Structures are given as structure tokens and as C-alpha cells.
Amino acid sequence: MQIPSRVVRRKARLLETELRMLERYRIDISLLLDEYKQEYAQDMQYIESQLIKPAIEDPPPDDNLGSEVSFDTLDNTTGQSTNNESQERNKEQNVAEEASSAPEWAKKLFKKIAMLTHPDRVKDEQQRKKLAKIFLDASEALKADELEKLIGIALELNIDSDLANEQRIPILTKRIVTIKDEIAQIESLPEWIWGEAFGLFDVRVKIALSILSKRGFNDLTNAELSSIIKKREKEREE
């Protein structure tokens, strides 16, 4: 017995709704992970510096390090950086399209994604980072012929793939399974857990103990680490 078309259409829409939510969450936490990685590295370095007693006095600060940069220089650098970003972006788009053996519909879908994520479309820095991340993911998906990932990215941007419901359902189902695994992997990283555990000293102490013991710091106490971590977090809040 053939499944009624309205049932197939409804199932496809439900899958699209779920995948769109997951794709947006994946992009958001991927960007947040970049921040957490930087914070994690800085905090670990800070903790180690508090544990190591300097053998000699620290050298006086170099006055040149504090020299100011003129606004004119910053403006010119920003403009040049934007132009370079746009050029590299266009080059990557051409490489992705030429390297892919994906069907024509996928290449057309990628072009739509590339158009909506071009850096010239927005001025907000945070939004530019997000669009750059989306484009890079789409480019990698096209080159690797990961069509289900490409469709998921298109959904996040509200771009229709123009595929029939019967074709979309297995692709959407596969992508949902994959993206849930990607999200789980991100949320299991020590950098992610560290970032999410701001203010949860027991969690951060446990992570720090695990990392520092591998770096040769033995006989550390929870109280000692907790004190350092609290001091560090207070500095970040100020």
C-alpha cells in the first residue's frame, strides 16, 4: 500500500523542523567552543603560573609592548582584512565547486548558500563569524559529497533544496543522526565542559587535576586548585 503524499509531506516537514533546530544549535556551540578553547588555554596557563614559583624576578615590562596603534592604522588594516577575506572566500567557493562530484542540484544549493553567507552582506562581526563558519561547513560538505550535511545547512538558512519529499526523508533522517553525534562530541570536550562550568568549582577542579597531573604537577590539593580557580574567575568578572 502506497503511503499518502500528505503523510510523506508531513514527515518531511517534521524532520526539517528538527534538523533546522539542531543545525542552528551546532553552529552556535561551534562558535562558542572557539571562545571556550581560548579561555581554557588561558586559564590553564594562569593556574600553572600560580603553581610554579619563579626562580628569578620577572623582567621589567617592555614599554614598547604598550605602544598605541593609531586609529588610521586600524581602519586601513580592517579594510584590507575585509578585502582579503572576500577574495579568499571566493577562491574557496571555486575550489569547492570544481573539486566536488556532487549532483547538479547540490552544486546549485551550495551556490545559494554561498550567496547568503558572503562576508560583504553583513557588517556585524559576530554575524560575519557565524556566516563564515556556515560557508566553510558547506564548502567542506560539498567537496566531501556529504549531501545530507549540505541540506541541513541550507535548512538553517531557510533555503529549499527543491528535492521531492521522498528523496529528502532518508537524507534528513541520516543527517539528524549524524548531527546529534557531532553535538555530543563537542559537549564532551574538556574545553566545552570547562567553559560551561564557570562558577562550578568542583567540576573545574576535577578537570584541572586531570590535566595538570599529566603535565607533571603532583600532590595538588582540591583546596589549592579551588582557591586559584576562584581567584581567576573573579578576575574574569571584573
RASULWO-V906321 format. One record per residue. N is the residue number from 1. PHI is phi in whole degrees, 0 to 359 (NA if undefined). PSI is psi in whole degrees, 0 to 359 (none if undefined). OMEGA is omega in whole degrees, 0 to 359 (999 if undefined). Layout:
BEGIN
N | PHI | PSI | OMEGA
N | PHI | PSI | OMEGA
END
This chain:
BEGIN
1 | NA | 130 | 182
2 | 282 | 135 | 180
3 | 288 | 131 | 179
4 | 305 | 143 | 183
5 | 299 | 326 | 181
6 | 292 | 329 | 177
7 | 290 | 317 | 178
8 | 297 | 317 | 180
9 | 297 | 318 | 180
10 | 295 | 318 | 180
11 | 296 | 318 | 179
12 | 297 | 319 | 180
13 | 294 | 320 | 178
14 | 296 | 318 | 178
15 | 295 | 320 | 179
16 | 296 | 320 | 179
17 | 297 | 316 | 180
18 | 295 | 315 | 183
19 | 292 | 321 | 179
20 | 300 | 318 | 179
21 | 296 | 316 | 181
22 | 294 | 320 | 180
23 | 296 | 317 | 180
24 | 296 | 320 | 179
25 | 293 | 319 | 180
26 | 298 | 316 | 179
27 | 298 | 315 | 182
28 | 298 | 315 | 183
29 | 285 | 335 | 176
30 | 294 | 318 | 177
31 | 292 | 320 | 179
32 | 293 | 326 | 178
33 | 299 | 323 | 178
34 | 301 | 319 | 178
35 | 292 | 317 | 181
36 | 296 | 323 | 180
37 | 296 | 318 | 179
38 | 294 | 316 | 179
39 | 297 | 318 | 181
40 | 298 | 313 | 181
41 | 296 | 318 | 180
42 | 294 | 318 | 181
43 | 293 | 320 | 178
44 | 296 | 320 | 178
45 | 295 | 320 | 179
46 | 296 | 314 | 181
47 | 299 | 316 | 179
48 | 297 | 321 | 180
49 | 296 | 330 | 179
50 | 283 | 338 | 182
51 | 271 | 334 | 182
52 | 265 | 125 | 178
53 | 274 | 123 | 181
54 | 296 | 138 | 181
55 | 281 | 330 | 179
56 | 229 | 166 | 179
57 | 292 | 146 | 178
58 | 295 | 141 | 179
59 | 293 | 154 | 179
60 | 297 | 149 | 181
61 | 295 | 145 | 178
62 | 279 | 119 | 182
63 | 299 | 332 | 182
64 | 293 | 333 | 181
65 | 294 | 336 | 183
66 | 263 | 6 | 181
67 | 296 | 144 | 184
68 | 273 | 151 | 176
69 | 256 | 136 | 182
70 | 291 | 154 | 178
71 | 296 | 327 | 180
72 | 297 | 318 | 179
73 | 296 | 318 | 180
74 | 297 | 317 | 181
75 | 297 | 317 | 180
76 | 294 | 320 | 180
77 | 296 | 318 | 180
78 | 297 | 317 | 180
79 | 296 | 317 | 179
80 | 295 | 320 | 180
81 | 297 | 319 | 180
82 | 297 | 317 | 179
83 | 296 | 317 | 179
84 | 296 | 321 | 179
85 | 298 | 317 | 181
86 | 295 | 318 | 180
87 | 295 | 314 | 179
88 | 297 | 323 | 180
89 | 296 | 314 | 178
90 | 295 | 323 | 178
91 | 295 | 317 | 179
92 | 296 | 322 | 179
93 | 297 | 316 | 179
94 | 296 | 319 | 179
95 | 297 | 316 | 181
96 | 297 | 317 | 182
97 | 292 | 322 | 181
98 | 285 | 328 | 184
99 | 278 | 344 | 186
100 | 273 | 144 | 174
101 | 252 | 19 | 182
102 | 293 | 157 | 178
103 | 297 | 164 | 185
104 | 300 | 324 | 182
105 | 297 | 326 | 180
106 | 289 | 322 | 179
107 | 293 | 322 | 177
108 | 294 | 322 | 179
109 | 295 | 319 | 178
110 | 297 | 320 | 179
111 | 298 | 322 | 177
112 | 295 | 318 | 178
113 | 297 | 315 | 180
114 | 299 | 322 | 181
115 | 294 | 318 | 183
116 | 283 | 342 | 183
117 | 252 | 12 | 181
118 | 294 | 136 | 184
119 | 298 | 337 | 180
120 | 288 | 349 | 184
121 | 280 | 337 | 184
122 | 226 | 157 | 178
123 | 247 | 337 | 180
124 | 295 | 126 | 186
125 | 297 | 317 | 181
126 | 296 | 319 | 179
127 | 292 | 325 | 177
128 | 297 | 319 | 178
129 | 297 | 319 | 180
130 | 295 | 314 | 180
131 | 295 | 323 | 178
132 | 297 | 320 | 178
133 | 295 | 316 | 180
134 | 297 | 315 | 180
135 | 297 | 316 | 180
136 | 298 | 318 | 177
137 | 298 | 317 | 180
138 | 294 | 320 | 179
139 | 297 | 314 | 179
140 | 295 | 323 | 179
141 | 295 | 319 | 180
142 | 294 | 315 | 181
143 | 296 | 328 | 180
144 | 268 | 2 | 182
145 | 58 | 34 | 176
146 | 271 | 79 | 189
147 | 293 | 327 | 180
148 | 294 | 326 | 177
149 | 290 | 321 | 179
150 | 297 | 318 | 179
151 | 294 | 321 | 178
152 | 298 | 319 | 178
153 | 295 | 319 | 178
154 | 299 | 320 | 178
155 | 299 | 320 | 180
156 | 299 | 332 | 180
157 | 262 | 8 | 181
158 | 61 | 39 | 177
159 | 257 | 129 | 180
160 | 279 | 134 | 180
161 | 280 | 347 | 180
162 | 65 | 16 | 176
163 | 272 | 152 | 177
164 | 293 | 154 | 181
165 | 304 | 320 | 181
166 | 297 | 328 | 178
167 | 282 | 324 | 184
168 | 288 | 323 | 188
169 | 305 | 308 | 180
170 | 294 | 327 | 179
171 | 292 | 315 | 179
172 | 296 | 318 | 181
173 | 298 | 317 | 180
174 | 295 | 318 | 181
175 | 294 | 323 | 179
176 | 299 | 316 | 179
177 | 297 | 315 | 183
178 | 294 | 316 | 185
179 | 291 | 328 | 176
180 | 296 | 323 | 177
181 | 292 | 320 | 178
182 | 298 | 317 | 179
183 | 295 | 317 | 180
184 | 298 | 322 | 179
185 | 295 | 317 | 179
186 | 298 | 315 | 185
187 | 287 | 354 | 177
188 | 260 | 354 | 180
189 | 289 | 143 | 179
190 | 299 | 326 | 179
191 | 296 | 321 | 179
192 | 292 | 313 | 181
193 | 298 | 320 | 178
194 | 298 | 313 | 181
195 | 297 | 319 | 181
196 | 287 | 341 | 185
197 | 264 | 23 | 178
198 | 301 | 123 | 182
199 | 91 | 347 | 177
200 | 263 | 84 | 191
201 | 295 | 326 | 180
202 | 298 | 320 | 180
203 | 292 | 314 | 182
204 | 292 | 325 | 177
205 | 296 | 318 | 180
206 | 298 | 317 | 178
207 | 294 | 314 | 181
208 | 298 | 318 | 178
209 | 300 | 317 | 181
210 | 296 | 317 | 182
211 | 287 | 314 | 185
212 | 290 | 329 | 178
213 | 295 | 329 | 178
214 | 284 | 343 | 180
215 | 261 | 11 | 175
216 | 93 | 8 | 177
217 | 268 | 104 | 182
218 | 251 | 166 | 177
219 | 61 | 30 | 176
220 | 278 | 142 | 179
221 | 256 | 153 | 178
222 | 300 | 320 | 182
223 | 296 | 319 | 181
224 | 296 | 312 | 180
225 | 293 | 320 | 180
226 | 300 | 320 | 180
227 | 296 | 317 | 180
228 | 293 | 317 | 182
229 | 295 | 319 | 178
230 | 297 | 319 | 179
231 | 297 | 317 | 181
232 | 296 | 315 | 181
233 | 295 | 324 | 178
234 | 296 | 321 | 179
235 | 295 | 323 | 180
236 | 291 | 331 | 181
237 | 282 | 337 | 184
238 | 281 | none | 999
END
